[in-house]
Amino acid sequence: MDDLVQITLLSLGVSGVATAISLLIGLPLGTVLALSVFRSRGLVLSVVNTGMALPPVVAGLAIALMLWRSGPLGDLNLIYTPTAIVIAEVVIATPVILGLAAAGIGQLDPRLQVQLQGLGASRYQTVWWLWREARLSLLAALMAGFGSVISEVGAAMMVGGNISGQTRVLTTAIVLDVSRGDFGTAIELAGILLALAFMVNGVLTWAQQSGRRG
Amino acid sequence: MRPDQPLLPPAGGPVAPNARTLQPVLEVRDLRVVRGGRQVLGIQHFAVAAQETVAVVGPNGAGKSTLLLALSLLIGPQEGSLFLHGKVVTPRLALNLRRQIGLVLAAPMLLDTTVRQNVAAGLRFRGIRGQQVSTRVDEWLDRLGILPLRDRHARELSSGEAQRVSLARAFVLEPEVLLLDEPFASVDAAARSQLIDDTERLLRETSRACVVVTHDLDEASRLGTRMAVIIDGQLRQDDVPQSVLSAPCDEDVAAFVGVQTRLLGRVESVQDGLAVVDVGGCRIEALSTLSPGRQVMCCLRPEDVTLRLSGQAGPVTSARNRLTGSILRIVGKGPFVQVTVACGPMIVADVTRASATEMGLREGEQVEATFKATAVHLIGLQQ
């Protein structure tokens, strides 16, 4: 049972930290992408959109190659650690949050930015109010980002190694249990995973809906 | 700009009779705005002083709104120098400039929050906090007649209410200059007239310098102490509304301000400031100092022309110009009908619907068009 709690907490922790980091990277970049006009904007947008559809296994492979003992970042000794899983999940979630945040902010009426600046808003005050206006889309971006990593298995397996008590998360544990024929535990873990996803998204949806007014 | 000049009288104090002697609050020189390699706006000089409302008019796409955005450094790339109270404003100081203006756009662009928070936004941007915010917000909601709406959500308002919030949001900042871009365009007709009156009153009460962009000449002459006509990205005329309407400086301006009769002619003779112009064989008398032989365009506003049926006795008038012809066309125009008379040259006259019916004006009917020499404005053309 301790094992179960530990696996669940690790899953939640790794995905939560990865989502938070992705938000810190994706929201500012998505804002810049939505608000600025530059020549290679189309190219950047396609790269981001490709990133949104990036197969987690590919991200996992790339991070594994980097962190492998003989790889360029091998000296950091990060392979098969929770940190490695976080790094891989950041690579997966960042384009999702970035792309959806850019789309959400890009959908705002461009005159709103003009109006805010015309009322004397500084650059940061303008961005703050634009985020506030786009808060429903931004919360949706956050949910999509979290959803993409909490349910992810390939990368977590590859860079985490599914080491019991260290890097075993809900998804990798389910895969192992199924391969061992232990369907009972697999179903139990799947239930926890579903409940977790439901709870986190429930909280965010509640925040989103109450944000409709106010 | 002379810095040693005395300061302007305080707001609400005595008003200088001639706004042109006032120091400009906001001024732009040699402005050039380029979009996609094409110059969309080129203005040598434009200024607005305190207690002055400049109505910027012109056809759609002429560059009016671009001027407004350029005045608040909200668009680029642009060339030229902008001065606030005679001090040059560089792009680095743009935020500083924008904190001295209040911008109202055609669409209210309200934030997704309450009315009160919307009006408070600009004050908060300036770091104003606490009791002062709610006092000022409530004062301006009251002055715009929307105090009861203060706790409503901004997205639930009617078009007129929403634009009042947007105006309150700008007025509450007590800015040096108010910049209004088609502020009544989104408001439905029923609420518009009252809103224009209220805006005019508040501008007068606050002595605020104001630039209001509009395509509507009625709005412009109701609000403007000056009228600036922009056509094809150029400032063609900048004068008191009466002068722009009755003495346009070129044909484009004349056409825009509703001078419907525009006739090419040549000055035959001038005596005591009264010119006789030959227009395709017809003689038209006008007040002018242009020299004989000069090619001119005769401008005549339709409301300055009186019609009566030929052969009927009418009131004796002092009008020096009488031309007869047959009615070519009658078109409705609000409470008037617009009658085009072929007198040789085409003369356009506005007649109230009632008198048109009374006189029995019909197409093909022979009529006499009379107008005073003072009603005719001559534009000297390049030789």
Interface residues (C-beta under 8 A of the other chain):
Chain A: D109 R111 L112 V114 Q115 L116 Q117 G118 L119 G120 A121 S122 Q125 W129 R132 E133 R213 G214
Chain B: L69 S72 L74 L95 R98 R99 I101 G102 L103 L105 A107 M109 L111 D112 T113 A121 G122 F125 R126 H153 R169 A170 L173 L179
